[in-house]
Amino acid sequence: MDTGPIFIGGLSFSGKTLLRLMLSAHPNIVITRRTYMWTRFYGRYGDLSQPDNFERCLSAMLSFKHIRILNPDPERIRREFRRGQPTYARLFALFHEHFAERLGKSRWGDQLGFVEKYVDPIFTAYPSAKMIQMVRDPIDRCKASLSSSSYRRGKVGYETAYWLRSARLARRNQHHYPDRYIVVIYENFISHPEETLREVCSFLNEEFDPAMLNRDGISGFGEGDGSHTIEGLDLEDFSISANQNNHHSLISERERAFVHVFAKKEMLAFGYPVDEFRFSAKDWLIYYSIDWPINMAGMAVRQAWGGKYK
């Protein structure tokens, strides 16, 4: 059994929440959701060996609602922090360790979209940490994102750039950390949940536990932590067929062509098929005069914005 922390990354609508809930049904594991410690607090308050800097950082963390959910004990954190190295990673770990301890779990983790961008400082800080990145077909993921947003213009280009950045990080991180980093394909996870969970448990050096596939076991986790539970859900809610056959309702053929043109290399790398599109002269004209420039602008916005975490 391993005890190193577990991080779940990837983009929104890629199955992170379902994986987190299933892993948290394991008797040894608890994984929190969106504490944003690395993205909002890491390195922001200077040297934490300076008492004033530490107190400013601690105060900011204690006032943040996603961290208050962990029900931290400030005095215990202060006391234990003084006994070791004054680093951000150690401070973050104390919050998580205390939360896991209260739940009777020996291993903690955190789910945060796009945390794969922080893999280098995370793995440096936690030599035994492991990261799981979820990847989903860019068309299906884009469709899911569009269904949850009122904003439409240039959104396909924006989401394509976002997917490409995450997919490239997945390949880069797997290459640099082959024993500590794993990519889970959403479609495989949904189609073969037990097989996928067994592979993930093997990667984490944990014994597979059938409770992770038991709806009662899953729904039992999450009470009081402010995170979603699986209550009222089933694997069918995440099914491929439910999300894969309605492209045309939200994404036009021209928009699909745009995604496939720009994401072709990464799609093939992850085993996703790339289509060839045959349009009429009129559709090609609309594609190059409307769809292309609008979605190129969306890609530019995404690239200029940098990292937004979901």
N, C-alpha and C positions, 0 to 999 in steps of 0.2 A: 504493500500500500504506500502510495506517495502522499505527501502533505503540502506540496507546493501549490501556490494560487493558480486559479484557472481564469482565463479571460476569454470572453466570447465576443467576436467582432463581426464585421460585415455591414452591409447596408440595411436600411429599413425594408420591411416586407421580404425578408430573406429567410425567415424561420428562426431567428435568434431567440425570440421569446419562448417558442415551443421547446427548443432545445434546453434553454435555461430551466424551465419548469420541470422537464423530464429529469435532467441531471440533479436538480435540487430535491427530487424525490428519493435520491440515493441516500442511504443512511449516513454516509460520511461527508456529503457535499451540500453546501448552501451557496447559491450564486445570487447576488443582489443585482439590481438593475439601475443603470444610469445614475451612479453617484457622481459622475463627472469629475472625480478627483484629479485625474491626470490632465484633463483638458482645461479645467478652471483654476486649479490651485498649484499645480506642479511648477516650482521655480518662481512663483509670482511674488513671494514675500522675502526674498533674500536668504541669507544664511540663517538657518533655523537654530544654530548654536547660540545665536543672539536672542536672549529672552524676549525682547520686544518684538522681534520678527516672528518668533514662535507664537506668541500670544495673538498677534494680529492674524496670523494664518489660522490658528485654532478657532478664534472668534468668528472668522469668516466661514469656516467650515461648519461650525455649530449653528450658524444662522441660515444655512442652506437647507431647504426643505428636503431635498433628496438624500441628504446625509442625516438629518434629524430623524428620518424614518428608522435608522439603525439604532435609535435610542442610546446614544453614546453617554458614557460616564466621564465628564471632563476631568475630574480630579484623578481618576484612575489613568486616563490617557496622559495627563501631565506627569504623574508619578512614574509611570513606566517609560515614557519618552526620555526622561532624564537619565535613565539607567543604560542607555545604549547610544548608538550613532545618531546624531541629530539630522537625519535626512528626511526628505519628503516621503520617500517610499516607505520608510519605517513608520512614519506618522500615519500614512494611509492604511498600512497593514494593521495597526492597532485598532482602528475603527472596525475593520472587517473581522479581525480575530476575536474581538470581544463579542460581536454580533453572532458569529458562528458558535462561540462557546455557550452563549445563552440558549441556542437552539440545540445544543448537544451534538454539534457537527465538528469534525476534526479538520475540515478543509474548506477554505473560502474561495469565492471567485466573484467576478463582476462582469456584467453585460453592458457593452456600450458600442453603439454603431461607430464604425470607422476608427476604433481603437487600434486597428492594425497599423495606423500611422505612428503609434508610439511604441512599437514593438522593441526597438533598440534600447531606450532607457528602461522600459519595463523588464526586459530580460537581463539587463545589466544589474538592476536593483534587486531582482528576485532570481537568483541562479537556478532555482528549481521550478520556476513558473512555466506554464504551458498556455498556448493560445489556440483557439478554434475559430476559424473564419468561415462564415456562411457565404455561399455564392449561389445566386439564382439567375436563370435565364434573363437577359436584360430586357427582352420584350415583355415577358410576364411581370417582371418587377416594375417596369415603367407603367404598365397598365394598372397595377395595384396602386402605385403612387398617384397616378392621375385620378383614380376613383376616389381618393381621399383628399383631393385638393380642388379648390375653386379656381386656381390659376392655371391657365392652359397655354398661352402663347409662348413658344420656345421651350416648353417644358420637356419635350422629348429630347432635344439637344442637351438641355441641362442634365437630365437623368442619364443620358448616354455618357457624358463626360464624367459624371460621378461614378458610374459603374466601371468605366475604364480605369479610373484612378485606383479604385478598390481592387479590381482584378489584377492590375499590375503589381500592387503591393502584395497580393496573395502569392503570386509567382516569385517575387523577389524574396519575401520572407521565408517561404518554403525552401528556397535555395540556400539561404543563409543559416537557417535553423531547422534542418531536416528532422531532428529528433524532438523538437519542442513546438513545432508549428504544424497544424493540420488544417486542410480545407475540406469542408463538408458541403457537398452539392445538395441544394434544397430538394431537387427532384428525386434524388436517391433517398434522401431522408424520409420524404413523404411516402414514397413507394415501398421502401423496405426499412421501416423504423427500427425493428429489433436488430437487424443486421448492422445498421448504421450505429446504433447505440452500443452494440458490442465492440465495434471498431473504435469508437470514441473512448469507451472504458479501457480498452487495451492500450490506447495511446496515453491515457491518464494514469495507467498502472493501477486501476481499480477493478474489482470484481463486478461483472454485470449483475444487476439486481432487477428481477422482474417487476418490482414496484415502479420502476421508471416508465413502464408501459401500462400500468394499472391506473385507470382514471381516478379511482378513489385515492390512490397514493399521491398522484399528482395534485389533485385538488386540495389535499391536506396541507400543502405547502403554500406559504404566501400570506397567511393570516397575520394582519397587523404590520406587514412590511411595506405596505403601500404599492406593491407591484401587482401586475395582473396574475390571476390564477387561471387554471384551465377550466374552471367551473363553467358549465354550459357549452363547452367546446368539445370537439371530437376531431380525429384526424381528417375526417371528411371536410371539415371547415377549411383545412389547409390543402385540400386535394389538388392534384395537378389538373384533373379534368375540369374542376370548378373554375380554374383560372386560365386555362390554356386555350380554350376554344372560342373565346369572345374577343379576340384582338380587334376585330373590325368595329366593335361597339365603341372603343375608345381610341384606337390607333389606326390610322389609315394605312393602306398599302404603301403609300409614298413615305410615310413616317417610319414604317417598318424597314423600308429600303435604306433610309438614312441610318438607322441603328446598325443594320447589317454591314453597310459600307464602312463605318467607322470602327465598329467593334469586331470585325471579322477575325482578326488574328487572335484576340483574347477568347472569343467565343469558341473557336476551333481548339484552342489550348485546353479548354475545360469540357470539351466533348459536345458542345452545342452545334447543331447544324446551321449552316449559312445558306440562305436561299438566293437564287438568281431571279431578278425581277424583270419582267417584260411589260413595259407600259406602251400605251399609244402615244403618238406624237403630242397630243394635247396634254396627257398626264406628265410626260417628260418636261413640257414647257412649264406646267404648274409646279413640278418638283423643283426645277432650277430657279424659277422666278419667285416662288413663295416658300415652299417647305425648306429648301436648302438654306437660304439666308436667315430665315427666322430661327431655325434650329442651330445654325452656326453661332448666332448671337447668344442663344441659350447656353451653348458649350463655352463660349467666351466668358459669360457671367459666372458659370460654375468654376472655371479655371482661375478667374480673378479672385473669386471669393475665398478660395482655399478650402480649409476643413470645416465643415459643419457636422456636428455629431448628433446622431439620432438613436 
